[in-house]
C-alpha cells in the first residue's frame, strides 16, 4: 500500500508517462488525479535527462545539430515513443475526415498512415531545428529549452485532464485520467510552472526570463487548440490525443525558446 496520496500521484505520473522503473500501485481516480497534477515533475526529469545528453555531446565536440538530435531522442526513448505514436495516430484520425467512431478505429490500428508520417517528420524536424538554434545561442539556452519544453509538454496533459473534458472511449489511459483534475488545481500548477520557468530563464537575463515564461502559455495555447478540435471530432480525449498534445506543446515551446 502507498503511504500518501502524493506518493501515489508520483508513482502514477512516472509509471505512466515514463519508462523509469516506477511501479504504479493504484489505478483509481484519486491516484490518476495526483498523477496528472504531478505530470510536470515527470517532464522535468525527462527534460533534465535530455539536456544532459545534449550537453554531453557538445562537450565531446559533436556540434549543435547532433546535440539537438540527441536532446530530441531522449524524451522519445524515456516514453517508449508513446507520445510520438499518439501524435501520429491523432494526425491519422483527424486527417481521415471520417466520423468519430471510424476515426477512433483508425487511431487504434497498429500501422501509421500518411498523415501520421508527415506530421511526425515535420514535428521532429521542427524540434531539432529549434534546439539547434537554441544551442547556437548558448549551451545554457539550449539546455534550458530542453527542460522547459519537456515540462510544458506534461503540463499540457495536466490541463487536458481537467474536469469537463470527456473521454472518447470507456477504456484506456484517456478514460482513466479524463476529467480527474479540478480546473483550479490545473491552473495553479500552470502558474507554478510558468513562474519556475521565468525564474530559470532569468539566468539568461531579463529577456531570457520573459521568453522562457512566454513559452509556457504559448505551448498550452497550442495544445488547447488541438484539444478542442479533438474533442469536437472524437467526442473526447484518448491516450493518443494526450500524446499528440504533449508533442504539440513541446514543439510550440521550443519555437518560442529558439526565437532571437
N, C-alpha and C positions, 0 to 999 in steps of 0.2 A: 504493500500500500504506500502511496505517496504521503509525505508528511504535511505538505502545504499546497494550497491551490496554485501559488506561484511556481512551485516546483513542477506541478502537473502541467502548467502552461508552458514552461520552458521545455519540458520533455516533448510536449505536443509540437511546439514550434520547430525544434531542432530535428525531431524524429520524422516529421512530415515534409519539411522544407529543405532538408539537407541529408546527405548520406553519412553524416557523422554518427558514430556508434552510440546513439541515444535511443533507449527503448521507451516507446510510448506505453505508459502503464494504464492510462484511462482514455477512452474514446467516446466520452459523453459530451453533452453540450457545454457544461461548465469548463471542462478541460479544453474544448475547442475554443471557447471564448478567451481563456487565458493564453492559449497558443497563438491566436490571431493578434492579441494585444502585444505579445512578445515577438511577433514576426520580425520587426525591425532589428531586434537583437541578433536573430539568426542572420539577417542581412549584413549586419555589422561584422560578424565573424567571417562570413563569406567574402566581404569586401576587403577585410584586412589580409586574408589569405591571397586574394587576387592581387592586391597591391604588393605584397611581399614577393610574389612570383615575378611581377614586372620589374620591381627594383633589383631583384637578384640578377636578372638578365642585363639590366642596364649596368650594374657593377661589373659584369663579365664582359661588357663592351659590345653587346649584341645590337644596340641601336634601338631607337624608339618604336619603330614599326614592329619588330619582333617582340619587344616588351609589351606592346599593346595587344598583340595576338595572344600572348601568354596570359595577360590580365583578363581577356575575354574568355579564354579557355577554362580558367579555374572555376568560375561560377557554374559553367556547364558541367564540369566534372563533379563538383560538390552537390549538384542537384540531379545527377544522373541524366542530365539533358531534359528533364521533365518540363521545365519552363519553355525551352525552345520547342519541344514536341507539342506542348499546349498551344504555343503561338502558331505553329504550322497547322495544327488541326483546326484552330479557331479561324484562321485565314481560309482554309478549305471550306469550312461550314458557311462562313459569310459569303465567300465567293461563289458558292454553288447557286445562290439565288433561289434555293428550294424552300418549301415550308419548314417550320421549326422541327417537326418530327423527322423529316428526311435529312435535314441539315445535321441534326444531332446524331443520326445513324452514320452519316459520312464522317463525322468527327471521331466516332468510336472505331472506325476501321484502322487497321494497323499500318496501312500504306499512307504515303504523303502525296497529295495531288499537286498540280502545277501552281495553284495559288499559294500553297504552303511552302513549296520550294522557293518561289520568287520572294516571298516575304522573309523567309529565313536568310537568304543570301543578302538581301538589301539591309536587313536589320543588323546582321553580323558585320557587314562592311561598314555601316554607319558607326557601330560601336568601336570597331578597330580604328577607323579614321579619327573619331573624336578623341579616343585615348592617345593615339599617336600625336595629335595636335597638343593635347594637354601635357604629355611628357616632353614635347619640344619646348613648351613654355618653361617648365622646370620639373625635376623629378618629384618634388613635393606636390606640385599641382596635379600631376598625373596620378600619384598615389591617392591623393585626396579625392580625385574624381572617381577612382575605383571604389573607394569606401562609401562615399556619399551616394553614388548611383545604385550600388547593391542594397544599401539601407533603404533608400527611397523606393526601390522596386518592391521590397517586402512590406513597406508602409502602405503601398497601394493595395496590398492584399488585406491589410487591417481595415481600410476604408471600404473595400469591396465586400467584406463580411459583416457590414453594419446592418442593423435592424432595418427591415423594409426591402432588402434586396432578396428576392426569392431564388430558390434552386430550380434549375431546369429539369432535373431528374430527381427521383426519390432516393437514389443511391449514389455512392461515390464521395470523393472529398468535397465536391461542391455542396452536396446536400448536408454533409457533416458540419460545415462551417458557415453556410449561408444564414445570415441574419442573427448571428450569435453575439455580435459586438454592439453594445449601445452606442448610438451616434455620438453622444457626449464623450464617451471613452475614446472613440476613434479620433475625434477632433483633438482631444487632449494629447494623445500620443503623437498626432501630426504636429502639434505645436511644439512638443518637446524635441522631436527630431529636427524640425526646422531651426529651432534655437540652437541645438547642438551643432548643426551644420554651419550656421553662421559663426559660431564660436570657433569651429575648426578652420573655417575659411579665413578668419582673422589672421591666421598665420601668414597669409599672403597679402595682408594689408586691407584697408577699408573696402576697396573694390572687390577683393577676393572674398571678403565676408558677404558682401551684397550678392555677388554672383552665386556663391555657394548656397546662400539662403534662398535665392530665387529659384535655383534648380529644383528644390523640393516641391513647391506648389506647382511649378510648370509640369513636373513629372506626374503629379497627382491629377492635374487637369487633363493631361493626355490620356491617362488611364481611365479617368471618369468618362471621357467621351466614348472610349471603347466599351466601357462597362454598360453605359446606357444603350449603346447600339446593340450590344449582345443581348441585353435584357429584352429589348424590343423584338429582336429577331428570334431568339431561342426561348423566350419566356422566363429566363432567369440565368443563373451562372452555373458553370460546371468546373471541374478540375482543370480542363483545358483552357477555359476562359481565364481562370486565375493565372495560369502560366503565361497566357498572352498579355494579361495586364502587367505582370511583373516585367516582362521583356520590353513592353511599350514604355513603362515608367523609367526603366533603366536607360533606354535609348534617349528619351526626352531629356533626362537629367544630364546625360553625357553631352548632348548637343549644347546645352546651356553652359556647362562647365568647360567646354572646349572653346567657347567664344573668346575673342580677343578683347 
